[in-house]
Amino acid sequence: MNARRVWVTLLEKEIPFEPILVKLDGDQFEADFMAINPFQRVPVIIDEGFRVLESLAILDYLEAQYPSPALMPRDSQAIALVRMVAMLAVNEFQPATLPLTGSLVGLEVATPKLEQAHQRITMVLQFYEDLLTEHHPYLVGPSFTLADIVAGTLVTALPMLGWALDAYPRLQAWSDHLSQRKSWQVTTPQPQVIAAAIPNMTKILAQRLV
Ligand SMILES: N[C@@H](CCC(=O)N[C@@H](CS)C(=O)NCC(=O)O)C(=O)O
């Protein structure tokens, strides 16, 4: 998910790039990768020799370096809203998906932890639902922004965790709308890719949840 938001942004901005596959069953601990990211995580970009770690920092860089098409509004309140949506996605929503994913892949996750995760996700979904209106098909203002990319790549993946969006009609419509974008379709993980990733995911989740 962290890498996908960068991948979608590169496609939306039509920035040519060379993808390098880092297999998270050990490539992240190899010396050549750690020389680029000592924190052993993806995504990382290198643009004309300039290295950027952390997906949200990468999105800021891409927006500033490749401003067209704009994915960040100019208005101060709209900028704050885009950041707010993205930070809620990364700091509240995404961590709450970990216990749910852990439980799905067969890890023992304590019931209170699962309930807390459930509650957090519900809160964020309702917050996003309230940002969407009949006249606003996107989370912030009239156009597609980084808010839709960061929140959308997480929310549209919820059905994979067995979570339907039926209770959130505007979010459901927004999610359907995003899923029609080419950048979404190209980057949607295929079931066989997800199945192949489960052993690694389980290992990484076990470290983070226990
Ligand atoms: N805050 C970082 C998080 C990056 C992150 O956790 N990436 C995961 C993959 S989605 C990773 O590389 N995990 C490897 C590991 O935990 O060993 C960002 O937004 O870029």
The ligand as a MOL file (V3000), in Angstrom:
LIG
                    3D

  0  0  0     0  0            999 V3000
M  V30 BEGIN CTAB
M  V30 COUNTS 20 19 0 0 0
M  V30 BEGIN ATOM
M  V30 1 N 6.1860 5.1170 6.4580 0
M  V30 2 C 6.7100 4.3500 5.3710 0
M  V30 3 C 6.2730 2.8990 5.5420 0
M  V30 4 C 6.9130 1.9750 4.5250 0
M  V30 5 C 6.6020 0.4970 4.8060 0
M  V30 6 O 6.2860 0.1000 5.9390 0
M  V30 7 N 6.7400 -0.3250 3.7660 0
M  V30 8 C 6.5310 -1.7560 3.9300 0
M  V30 9 C 5.8330 -2.3400 2.7220 0
M  V30 10 S 4.2220 -1.6980 2.4630 0
M  V30 11 C 7.8990 -2.4360 3.9870 0
M  V30 12 O 8.7760 -2.0720 3.2410 0
M  V30 13 N 8.0500 -3.4400 4.8480 0
M  V30 14 C 9.2520 -4.2080 4.9460 0
M  V30 15 C 9.4990 -4.7580 6.3340 0
M  V30 16 O 8.7320 -4.4090 7.2510 0
M  V30 17 O 10.4470 -5.5250 6.4690 0
M  V30 18 C 6.2070 4.9440 4.0300 0
M  V30 19 O 5.1170 5.5320 4.0250 0
M  V30 20 O 6.9220 4.8670 3.0150 0
M  V30 END ATOM
M  V30 BEGIN BOND
M  V30 1 1 1 2
M  V30 2 1 2 3
M  V30 3 1 2 18
M  V30 4 1 3 4
M  V30 5 1 4 5
M  V30 6 2 5 6
M  V30 7 1 5 7
M  V30 8 1 7 8
M  V30 9 1 8 9
M  V30 10 1 8 11
M  V30 11 1 9 10
M  V30 12 2 11 12
M  V30 13 1 11 13
M  V30 14 1 13 14
M  V30 15 1 14 15
M  V30 16 2 15 16
M  V30 17 1 15 17
M  V30 18 2 18 19
M  V30 19 1 18 20
M  V30 END BOND
M  V30 END CTAB
M  END
